Amino acid sequence: MQTEGTIVALYYKETEAGTIKIRKAVIGRIVMEAVRKFQGRVRITNHKGKVIRTRQKYGVPDATEQLDINMSEKGLDLRLYIAIRFGTSISMVTEQLINDIKSDIESLTGIEANSIAVVVTGLISKQITPRNIEVKG
């Protein structure tokens, strides 16, 4: 992670054409868009399984603080915690999330997605039933 002044960038590269800076919020936005495709059947949680309220940052939902985002020499490592509505296929949701997030990170940022892990912390019915299922891609 590079720092320039007060701006902390996840990815920072100088090129002939200029400087490329990618912040964690960009990755957070990509994750939010992937989750939004499930139309409420998937919710982002913290690592303990509590569904979080996404806050608005610049008019855009932001849950970046709940994601584990790290940059290594091999590329980006991401861990995301979710709860899934009862009756929704866990394998379908996790596989689609991993594929969509990986594809969007690589195509939109040019950063290699080294590992993406989706941890299902619970199932949502009338209450949240705790689970701890991790799927990696």
N, C-alpha and C positions, 0 to 999 in steps of 0.2 A: 504494500500500500504506500502510495506516494503522497507527500503533502506539499502544497504550494500555497503559501500564505495561510489563510484560514480554510481553504477548500481541501478536503480530504478525498482523494480519488482512489477507487478500487483498482483502476487500471489507468496508467499514465504512460504515454509514449510520444517522443519527439520524432517528427518526420520532416521531410523536405518541405511539404506543403503546410506544416503547422503542427500544433500539439493536439493529441487525442486524449481526452479525459473522460472516464466513465465512472460515475459514482454508484454506490450501493443502491440508491433510490431508483436507478434505471433498471437494475435487476429486480428490485421489489415491484416495480410497475409491470414488468414482463410476467412475473408470477401472479400478480393480481389479475391481469388480463386472462391468463390461463385458467385461473380458478373461476372467474366470472362466467366463462363458457358453460359451467355446470348449473347456472341459473338457481343458485341457492341450495343445491344438493350437497355442496362442498363448502366448508367454512374453514378459514385459517384459525388455528389455535396457537397458544403458547406451548412450550415444551411440556407443561403439566396437563395439557388437554383443555384448558379454559378457552372457550371461543372468545376471540378478541374483537373489539370494535375497531374497524379501520378508521383512522383519522384522516381528515382531508389536509393535504399539503399541496398548496398551489392549485386547489380545485380538483385534485386527483386523489383517489383513495390510496393510502399508504400504510403498509404493514411491514415495512423493511426491518423494524426493530425486532420482529418475531422470527426472522429468518437467520439462519447461520450461513453467512456468505464469507468465503475465504478465497484468496487468490494464491495459487502456488505456481511453480515452474511448469507443471503439467497442464494448468488451466484453472478454471473456476470450479470450486467445490461449493455445493449448495445443499442445505438441509431445510426442509419445509415441514411444518406440523399442521395436520388437518383433522377435521372431524367430518364424517360422511353421513348423510341422511340414511336411516334404516331402509333397506330394500334396494339400495344402489350398489352395484357391483364394485367391490373394493379393487379387484384386479383391473377392471376396465378403467376406473378412475385413476389409479396410480400409474398405470401404463400410459394413458393419454396425457396426464400431467407431465410425466417425465419426458415423453416425446415432444410435446408442445413447448415446454420450457427450454429443453435442450436446443431444439430447432430455432426458436425465436432468439435465444441468447446468441447463438452462433451466427445467424443471419443478420440480426439487427446491430450487434456490437462488434462482431468479428473476433470475439474471445472464444477460445476453445472451452467447451463445457466438459471438464474432466469427470466429475461425478455429481449426480443429482440423487438425493435421497428424499423420499416422501415417507413421513412417519404418520400413520393413522393413529391418532391419540384417542379416538372415540367414535361411537355411532350415535347419531342424533335421532331420537324418537320424541317422546314427551320430555324425556330427560336425556342427558348424555351418558351412555354406557361406556365406561373406560375401556380402552384397548391400547395395545402397544405393538403395532405391526409396522415394520420398516421395510420399504421396498426401494432398491437402488437400481439406477440405470446408468 
